[in-house]
Amino acid sequence: MAGYMQDLFPFLGIDSTRRRQAVKDLLARRPLDWELVDDCWDEPEREFQYVAVDHLRRQTLPAAELDTLKVLITSKSWWDTVDHLAKVAGTSLRTEPDAARPILASWATDPDLWVRRVGVLCQLGFAKDGVLDKDLLTQAIAANLATSPTCLRWEEHPFAGPGPKFFIEKAIGWALRDVAHHDPDWVQEFCRAYHADLSPLSRREALKNLH
């Protein structure tokens, strides 16, 4: 498990099924509990962060708590937690769009790679439910087309593998592919309009189910 995560974190070696079973009663009907989240985040083994994420995924996050969520996004950061936290951020946009929208729009231009990734991915599943804010998604993607975001902590991860640009380009493609399942015409038009600026990776991911 540690090897799959590039040996960035130690693991207890508990698979997801057993982990969820072990904490099922602890998390059932539990209201938003930042003390629990913080305690899990402080533990070295990665499964503890997964428990915190499992708890947060059960919540509807108030927009006022987005700054607290951002602390998690920028701590012990990797795609395995960040991508779930993007969906947690999205719950704020669903329930308090006026309050959450400007915050999440600013995240798309944040200096931190992982915050930017959340800014792009926070509307996953919105197209399926007919609540996608296309202007916000366009703004988030456009803000990242001509830049190569710098992860301030990237030097802490000295391994041979994808760099910051990959994680942004992949997120852009994923966000567009999610919309393409429900509004393929819009995604195809988006890719035509931004053809010169979309990376081959982003374009390939966006259109992979439309050919």
N, C-alpha and C positions, 0 to 999 in steps of 0.2 A: 504493500500500500504506500509506504514511504517512497519507494522507487518510482511508482507511477506519478507521484507528485514531485519528482525531481529532487527528492531528499531534502525538501525545504522544511518539512515538519516531521517530528516523531509521531508515531501511531501506536495505539494500543493493539491494533489488529482486530478490531470488532467490526464486522460488516454491517451494512446499513439496516438489514432486517433485524438483526439481534440488537443493534443500538436502539432502534425505534421501539422495539418490544420492551427493552430495559427501562426506558424513560416514559413509556406510555401513560402510566398513572401520574407521574410527576407533572406532565405537561397538559393533561386533560383538563379542559375548562379553566386553565390558568390564565388570568388577565396579564396584560403586558407587564413583565417583570425584568426591569433593567438590572437589578442586583444579580439575578440568576444569569443573565446574559454576560454581565461583566465578569462574574466568577468563572464562567465557562471560557471566556476569552482569555483570561489570565493563565489558564492551565496550558502546559506545554503540548500535550497530545492533541492531535487534530480532531479526534472524535468529539472533544468537548465543544469546539467551535461549531461542529455540526449539530450538536444538541441545541446550542443557542440559536442557530439558524432555523432548526425545526420549530422552536418556540416562536420565533418572530414570524415565520411563514403562516402561523395560525392566527396572527393578529391583523387588525386594520390599523395601520400606523397613522397617528395624527400628524398633520403637516408640521406642527410645532416640534415634532420629534425627529425631523429629518436631519438636523445638525448632529443629533446624537447618533443616528444611523451612519452618518458620514464618518464618524470616528472609527466605527467598526470597519467600514469599507477601506479605510487607509491604514488599518492595523492588521498584521498577519495576513496581508492581502495575497490572494491568488484566485484564479477563476472559480475554484470549487466552492468558495463561500460568496465571492462577489456577485456571481450570476444569480444566486438565490436572493441576495440582498437587493438586487435590482428589482425583483418582483415585489419585495417588501416595500420598496420606495414607491412602486406603482400603485399600491393600495391607497396611498395618500392622494395621488392624482385622481383616482377614481372617486373618492369621497369628498375631497376638498380641492377641486381643480384650481379655483382662484388663488388659493394660498400656496398650493404645491407647485403650480406651473412655473412661476418665476424662479423658484429655488432649483428645480430640476433643469430648467433651461440654462441656468448659470453653471450647473455641473458639467454640461457638455463642453465647456471651455475651461474647466478647472486645470490647474497645473498637474494634478495627479492623474496618472493614466487610469487607475481603477475607478475614480470618480467620473471621469469622462465615459468610461465604458458603461457605467450605470446610467448616465445621462442618455446614452443611445439605446440601452436595452430596457429601460423602465416601463415601456408600453407593450412588452411582449404579452400576447393574448388579448390585447385591446381590440384589434381588428375583428377577431372572432366574435366578440361581444358587441360590436358596433359602436364602440366608444373611442376609437382611435382619434387622437388629435394630430392630424396630418401635418399641420403647420409646425407643431412642436417637434415632431419627428424629423421633418425636413430641416428645421433649424439645427437640431442636434447633429444630424449627419453632415450637413453643409459646413458646420463649424470644424469638422474633423477631416475634410477631404484634402485640404492643401497643407496640412500640418503633420508633423511626426511627433506626437506627444512625448514628453519626457517624464518618465517615472522617477521621482526623486530618490526612490529607494532601490532602483534597479541594480545598482552596484552590489547590493546585498545578495543578489541571486547569480553568482558567477558560474553558470553552466552553459553548455552549448545547446541552444534552443531558440525558440522564437523570441523576438524582442518586442518592445512596446508597440511599434507600428502594426505588427501582426494582430495583436489583441484588439486594436481599434478597427482595423480593416475587417476582421472576422466578425466583430460585433455589428458593424454596419450591414454586412451581408446577411447576418442572422436576423436582424431587425426587419430588413426588407423582405426576406424569405417568409417570415411570419405573416407579414401583410399580404404577400403574394398568394397565399392559400385562399384569401377571401376577396382580394381586390387586385387581381393580376394586371389589369389594364393600368391601374395607377402605378404599380411598381415598374412595369415596362416603360411607361412614359417617364418616370423618374430616372430610370437608367439611361434613357435616350437623352434627357435634358442634361444629365451630369456625366455623360459618357467620357468626356475628356478628363474628368477629375476622379472618377471612381477607379479604384485599383482593380486589376484583374481578379484578385481574390474576392473582393466585395461584390463585383458584378457576377462572378461565377456562382457565389453562394446565393445571391439574390434571385437569380434566374434558373437555378438548377432544377426546379420542379415545373418549369414552364415550357420546356422543349419536348 
